[in-house]
Amino acid sequence: MTTIARVIRNTPRDQLQAYFDRKGFGSGGLLRSSTIRNATVLLREVAGLDETTQASMNADFERIQEMTDEAGQWAILHMLKDRSLIDELSNPHERSMWLFLHDPDAFRRAEEMRYTDTRRQGRMWSGFVGPRNLVPSQNAADHRRFEEKVRVLFNAKHAKLDLFERTRPGLKNQTEHLVQAVVYRDGLPDASLEFNALGELELRPHRPVIEVAITYEPVSGVIEVVSQGVDQRARLARIFAEVILQQDILGQRIPLRQYDLNCLIKSRDFPSDPEDGIDAVKITWLRLRPKMQEHGQMALISKWRDALTVHEQAQQWIVAADGLSNTFEADEAILSIRLRPSRGSSWRKQTINVTITLPNGCNLKSKTEKERLICNKYLPRWGLVRDV
């Protein structure tokens, strides 16, 4: 009920009424208009619905809730050709609910956009060098041939391709234009233990649907694949290039971003441009290990309320900070980045904690504008990204 309560409390009443009417939950006075105007009473009514109805509602509301973050809202706003339809809606929940009800196909594509963008440079991601400035084929026969190759690759019975144009947020409010392919296929047979109508346990077989996302950016020629299995990602990229772009590729990988934390061992500044709203940066965690040794670690920790930095603490407790670089190397760090409130905002300063672990681990997934700014502009400027 947590997700249901969150959506109900944040969605305007008329959109909730439209949802309940569309689903048939309002029939027979079960969820009356007068009830919907009062969130507390409405939640009490929903709690009294049968288990199947609640499960259906919860599944819908989880999808709606997930699209209310910045990445989801970008996808929703840029999926519609006519943004004026939702620009004036009051909040992210109303925009998400509106698209869910009025254009389910666009909502699903927006979900796929968000899913793909939040997994870039992660464990499920691989990038490949591809040809530039090509127009992906919209020929139905090519799409069927691509689906057949995917079926053969995964030994699947079914495969379905959805190919559409989209945009992606770049640095400094720039917009990148690309094409996304979403490939649906059935996975290996599985079975789950369930109660049947007689209340007895039985195994019910099913084949889950597995999704793979592929994007192609014509300007750079980069093909990105988000899926399980490193080898499968390379083969999918080659199939996509061969059939949809109609040009073979070698499968040359774009390496994951790699980090270098040794510049953090000595005390240093983190310069930024005033217009980006970064107020201060502090190292709150620095994990060190002895050079040329396999075992042993040391962690230096400092919170915002602590007067000393991690280097000043090291100087007091262990060894002169400048001497750390002679003995230790850093393999993990947390940078606490404090942002100034936006103009006219009454909110207190926001803090983004960036956790970097060698060689290429980083907790930022470029979901928000500030995270993209830090990932793409400031981590390289501060010398934390290694050239590969």
Buried (B, 14 or more C-beta within 10 A) or exposed (E): EEBBBBBBEBBBBEBBBBBBBEBEBBEEEBBBBEBBEEBEEBBEBBEEBEEEBBEBBBEBBBBBBBBBBBBBBBBBBBBBEEEEBBEEBEEBBBBBBBBBBBBEEBBBBBBBBBBBBBBBBEEBBBBBBBBEEBEBBEEEEBBEBBBEBBBEBBEBEEBBBBBBEBBBBEEEEEEBEBBBBBBBBBEEEEEEEEEEEEEEEEEEEEBEEBBBBBBBBBEBBBBBBBBEBEEBBBBBBBBBBBBBBBEEBEBEBBEBBEBBBBEBBEBEEBEBEEEBBBEBBBBBBBBBBEEEEEEEEBEBEBEEEEEEBBBBBBBEEBEEBEBBBEBBBBBBBBBBBBBBEEEEEEEEEBBBEBBBBBEBBBEBBBBBBBBBBBBBBBBEEBBBBBEE
